[in-house]
Amino acid sequence: MSYSKKIKVPYMLCDRYKNLSIRNLISIMADISLNHSYILEKDMDMAKYRWIVYSWDVEIINAIRENDRIQVSTHVVGMNKFYAHRNFSIKRDGEIIVKAYGVFLLVDIDRMRPVKMMPELIETYKRDEKIYEKPSITYIKNFDESKEIIVRYTDIDSNFHVNNAVYFDYINDLCKFDIKDIKFFNIVYKNEIRNKKVIIGEYKKFNREIDYRLRSTEDNTIYSYGKIVKNV
């Protein structure tokens, strides 16, 4: 079962080139998925559970501009024991300009741990045909550059950890890129950033690709990693 919403992109969500920023692109798609979940789960007791993002794979065909009128749609394409799989499409003037694959986990709020989905919840989410396949990606483990990243007080959300969309601020500042130059980006969230004042960002550029990861300063805990592919 799919769900769509029309949006006019405000100036405040755009970057210096008046394109919708990666952080806000992700936030809009996440918000659409949550609205969809609220509708599907309206007759279920979900008070002790919350959906969190595990990964994003996003293909940018054309950048979304200030004042663009877009239609954002989400499609449920898979539900298993722990993971909910969604496709996303964003249209402008009837043409798809962004496609994405998001993977979500159901979390017990009290324990802040993923839980197995109830059969009735899986049944509630009727599946759609895929419009975008999650690509196979190879990640590197050796990085050329690193930088300390300060975790700001305002980066913390209602789950008391760094908000998932904020990671893109860290990555953007680390790797120095603009969404107008990006063809594809991927992120995997491995561990939450909680009770940290400083983390380490690492990256390596090779041709049109940038591999990156965020990790702890104290040990080998990896918070997230991913890949960016530039247009040129």
C-alpha positions as CSV (number, residue, x, y, z in Angstrom):
1,M,0.0,0.0,0.0
2,S,1.5,3.3,-1.1
3,Y,1.2,6.8,0.4
4,S,1.9,10.2,-1.2
5,K,2.1,13.8,-0.2
6,K,2.5,17.0,-2.2
7,I,5.0,19.6,-1.0
8,K,6.2,23.0,-2.0
9,V,9.9,23.2,-1.1
10,P,10.6,26.2,1.1
11,Y,13.8,28.3,0.9
12,M,14.8,27.4,4.4
13,L,15.3,23.7,3.5
14,C,17.7,24.5,0.7
15,D,21.5,24.9,0.5
16,R,23.6,27.7,-0.8
17,Y,22.7,26.8,-4.4
18,K,19.0,26.8,-3.6
19,N,18.8,23.0,-3.9
20,L,17.0,20.9,-1.3
21,S,19.8,19.7,1.1
22,I,20.6,16.0,1.6
23,R,19.7,16.3,5.3
24,N,16.2,17.8,4.5
25,L,15.6,15.4,1.6
26,I,16.1,12.5,4.0
27,S,14.0,14.2,6.6
28,I,11.1,14.6,4.2
29,M,11.2,11.0,3.1
30,A,11.4,9.8,6.7
31,D,8.5,12.0,7.7
32,I,6.4,10.6,4.8
33,S,7.1,7.1,6.0
34,L,6.1,7.9,9.5
35,N,2.8,9.5,8.4
36,H,2.1,6.4,6.4
37,S,2.8,4.2,9.4
38,Y,0.5,6.2,11.6
39,I,-2.3,5.6,9.1
40,L,-1.7,1.9,8.8
41,E,-1.2,1.4,12.5
42,K,-4.2,3.5,13.7
43,D,-6.0,0.5,15.2
44,M,-3.0,-1.1,16.8
45,D,-1.3,-0.4,20.2
46,M,2.1,0.8,19.1
47,A,2.8,3.1,22.2
48,K,5.9,1.2,23.2
49,Y,7.4,0.9,19.8
50,R,9.1,3.3,17.4
51,W,10.4,3.0,13.8
52,I,14.1,3.9,13.2
53,V,16.1,4.0,10.0
54,Y,18.7,1.3,9.3
55,S,19.9,2.4,5.9
56,W,19.2,4.6,2.9
57,D,20.1,4.2,-0.8
58,V,19.2,7.3,-2.8
59,E,19.6,8.0,-6.5
60,I,19.3,11.6,-7.5
61,I,18.3,12.1,-11.1
62,N,17.8,15.8,-10.8
63,A,18.3,18.1,-7.8
64,I,15.1,19.5,-6.1
65,R,15.0,23.3,-6.2
66,E,13.6,26.0,-4.0
67,N,9.9,26.5,-4.6
68,D,9.6,23.2,-6.5
69,R,6.2,21.6,-6.2
70,I,6.9,17.9,-5.7
71,Q,5.0,14.7,-5.0
72,V,6.7,12.4,-2.5
73,S,5.5,8.8,-2.4
74,T,6.5,5.8,-0.3
75,H,5.8,2.1,-1.2
76,V,6.1,-0.8,1.2
77,V,8.0,-3.5,-0.7
78,G,8.9,-6.0,2.0
79,M,8.3,-6.9,5.6
80,N,10.2,-9.6,7.5
81,K,10.9,-10.4,11.1
82,F,13.0,-7.3,11.9
83,Y,13.2,-5.1,8.8
84,A,10.6,-3.1,6.9
85,H,11.6,-2.2,3.3
86,R,10.3,0.8,1.6
87,N,10.8,2.4,-1.9
88,F,10.4,6.2,-2.3
89,S,9.9,8.2,-5.4
90,I,9.8,12.0,-5.8
91,K,8.2,13.5,-8.9
92,R,8.3,17.0,-10.3
93,D,5.9,17.8,-13.2
94,G,5.1,14.1,-13.4
95,E,8.7,13.0,-13.8
96,I,10.6,11.0,-11.2
97,I,13.7,13.0,-10.1
98,V,14.6,11.0,-7.0
99,K,14.4,7.3,-6.2
100,A,15.3,5.7,-2.9
101,Y,15.3,2.5,-0.9
102,G,14.9,2.8,2.9
103,V,15.2,0.0,5.5
104,F,13.6,0.5,8.9
105,L,13.7,-1.3,12.2
106,L,11.0,-1.5,14.9
107,V,12.5,-0.6,18.3
108,D,11.2,-1.2,21.8
109,I,11.3,2.3,23.3
110,D,12.0,1.2,26.9
111,R,14.9,-1.1,26.0
112,M,16.0,0.8,22.8
113,R,16.5,-2.5,21.1
114,P,15.1,-3.9,17.8
115,V,12.2,-6.3,18.3
116,K,10.6,-8.9,16.1
117,M,7.5,-7.6,14.3
118,M,4.2,-9.0,15.3
119,P,2.4,-11.1,12.6
120,E,-0.6,-8.7,12.7
121,L,1.7,-5.7,12.0
122,I,3.3,-7.5,9.1
123,E,-0.1,-8.3,7.7
124,T,-1.2,-4.6,8.0
125,Y,1.5,-3.5,5.6
126,K,0.3,-4.6,2.2
127,R,3.2,-4.9,-0.2
128,D,3.7,-3.0,-3.5
129,E,5.8,-3.7,-6.5
130,K,9.4,-2.4,-6.3
131,I,10.2,0.6,-8.4
132,Y,13.8,0.8,-7.2
133,E,16.1,-2.1,-6.3
134,K,18.7,-1.7,-3.5
135,P,22.1,-1.8,-5.2
136,S,25.0,-4.1,-4.1
137,I,27.8,-2.0,-2.6
138,T,31.3,-2.8,-1.7
139,Y,32.8,-0.7,1.2
140,I,36.4,0.0,1.9
141,K,38.0,-0.2,5.3
142,N,41.1,2.0,4.8
143,F,40.7,5.7,4.8
144,D,43.0,8.6,3.8
145,E,41.5,11.5,5.8
146,S,40.0,11.9,9.2
147,K,38.6,14.7,11.3
148,E,37.2,15.2,14.8
149,I,33.5,16.1,14.7
150,I,31.8,17.9,17.6
151,V,28.4,16.6,18.7
152,R,26.2,19.6,19.3
153,Y,23.5,19.7,22.0
154,T,21.0,20.5,19.3
155,D,21.9,17.3,17.4
156,I,20.1,15.2,19.9
157,D,16.5,14.2,19.2
158,S,13.6,12.7,21.3
159,N,15.3,9.3,21.3
160,F,18.2,11.0,23.2
161,H,20.7,10.2,20.4
162,V,22.0,12.0,17.4
163,N,19.2,12.4,14.9
164,N,19.6,10.3,11.8
165,A,19.3,13.2,9.5
166,V,22.1,15.1,11.3
167,Y,24.6,12.5,10.2
168,F,24.4,14.1,6.8
169,D,25.6,17.4,8.3
170,Y,28.6,15.6,9.7
171,I,29.3,13.8,6.4
172,N,28.8,16.9,4.3
173,D,31.2,18.9,6.5
174,L,33.7,16.0,6.4
175,C,33.7,15.3,2.7
176,K,32.8,18.8,1.3
177,F,30.2,18.1,-1.4
178,D,26.9,19.7,-2.6
179,I,23.8,17.8,-3.6
180,K,23.9,19.3,-7.1
181,D,27.1,17.2,-7.7
182,I,25.7,13.9,-6.3
183,K,24.3,11.1,-8.4
184,F,23.9,8.5,-5.6
185,F,24.5,8.2,-1.8
186,N,24.2,5.4,0.7
187,I,24.3,5.3,4.5
188,V,24.1,2.4,6.9
189,Y,23.4,3.1,10.6
190,K,25.2,0.5,12.7
191,N,25.2,2.0,16.2
192,E,23.6,5.1,17.7
193,I,25.6,8.1,18.7
194,R,24.7,8.6,22.3
195,N,26.4,10.4,25.2
196,K,29.2,11.5,23.0
197,K,30.8,15.0,22.8
198,V,33.3,14.1,20.0
199,I,33.4,11.5,17.3
200,I,35.8,10.7,14.4
201,G,34.8,11.1,10.7
202,E,36.9,9.3,8.1
203,Y,36.8,9.3,4.3
204,K,38.6,8.4,1.1
205,K,38.0,9.8,-2.4
206,F,38.7,7.7,-5.5
207,N,37.6,9.0,-9.0
208,R,33.9,9.8,-8.6
209,E,33.4,7.8,-5.4
210,I,33.7,8.8,-1.7
211,D,33.7,6.2,1.0
212,Y,33.2,7.4,4.6
213,R,32.5,6.3,8.1
214,L,31.8,7.8,11.5
215,R,33.3,6.1,14.5
216,S,34.0,6.4,18.2
217,T,37.1,8.2,19.5
218,E,37.6,5.6,22.3
219,D,37.2,2.2,20.6
220,N,36.3,0.6,17.3
221,T,32.6,1.2,17.5
222,I,31.3,2.2,14.1
223,Y,28.3,4.5,14.1
224,S,27.7,4.6,10.4
225,Y,29.3,4.1,7.0
226,G,28.5,4.6,3.4
227,K,29.3,5.6,-0.2
228,I,28.7,8.7,-2.3
229,V,28.9,8.7,-6.1
230,K,29.4,12.1,-7.8
231,N,28.2,13.2,-11.2
232,V,31.7,14.2,-12.4
